Amino acid sequence: MITIQQEVLQNLKDAGCDKTAVEDISAALRKNDRCAALRLLERQRRQLLDEVHRTESRICCLDYLMHELEKDCFCCTEDKDGE
């Protein structure tokens, strides 16, 4: 049977928390300091969201480049239209 503590640990690992973050959040929860745990979780969330935004920006750069290359490429538009 999986305990709540095991579920929390697994969730933190699944969320990409590193060993230090897992230990810090777990320690806060063991001390029943939910405010500290929430602050640590919010920090982890911000880090993940920053990573998403950086990745999204890179994708936009690639999309722009692909669009610029495709607009003068007859063979690319032909393949896309299924002709």
C-alpha positions in Angstrom: 0.0 0.0 0.0 1.4 3.4 -1.0 1.4 6.0 1.7 0.7 9.7 1.3 4.3 10.5 1.9 5.3 8.1 -0.9 2.7 9.7 -3.2 4.1 13.2 -2.4 7.7 12.1 -3.1 6.7 10.5 -6.4 4.8 13.6 -7.4 7.8 15.8 -6.7 10.0 13.5 -8.7 7.5 13.4 -11.5 7.3 17.2 -11.5 11.1 17.3 -12.1 12.2 18.4 -8.7 15.9 17.8 -8.0 17.1 16.0 -4.9 17.6 19.2 -2.9 14.1 20.5 -3.7 12.5 17.1 -2.8 14.4 17.1 0.5 13.6 20.7 1.3 9.9 20.3 0.6 9.7 17.0 2.4 11.4 18.5 5.4 8.9 21.4 5.4 6.0 18.9 5.3 7.4 16.8 8.0 7.6 19.9 10.2 4.0 20.6 9.2 5.2 23.9 7.7 2.8 24.2 4.8 3.7 27.8 4.1 7.3 26.9 3.6 6.3 23.9 1.5 4.1 26.1 -0.6 6.8 28.7 -1.1 9.2 25.9 -2.3 6.6 24.5 -4.6 5.9 27.9 -6.1 9.6 28.4 -6.7 9.7 25.0 -8.5 6.7 25.9 -10.5 8.2 29.3 -11.6 11.4 27.5 -12.7 9.4 25.0 -14.8 7.2 27.8 -16.3 10.4 29.8 -17.1 11.7 26.7 -18.9 8.4 26.4 -20.8 8.6 30.1 -21.9 12.2 29.7 -23.1 11.3 26.6 -25.1 8.2 28.3 -26.5 10.4 31.2 -27.7 12.8 28.8 -29.4 9.9 27.1 -31.1 8.6 30.5 -32.3 12.1 31.2 -33.8 12.0 27.9 -35.7 8.4 28.5 -36.9 9.4 31.9 -38.2 12.4 30.5 -40.0 10.4 27.6 -41.5 7.7 30.1 -42.6 10.3 32.3 -44.3 11.9 29.3 -46.1 8.5 27.8 -47.2 7.0 30.9 -48.7 9.5 30.8 -51.6 9.7 27.1 -51.9 7.2 25.6 -54.4 8.1 22.0 -53.6 7.2 22.6 -49.9 3.8 24.0 -50.6 3.1 21.3 -53.1 3.9 18.6 -50.5 1.7 20.2 -47.9 -1.3 20.6 -50.2 -1.1 16.9 -51.1 -0.8 17.7 -54.9 
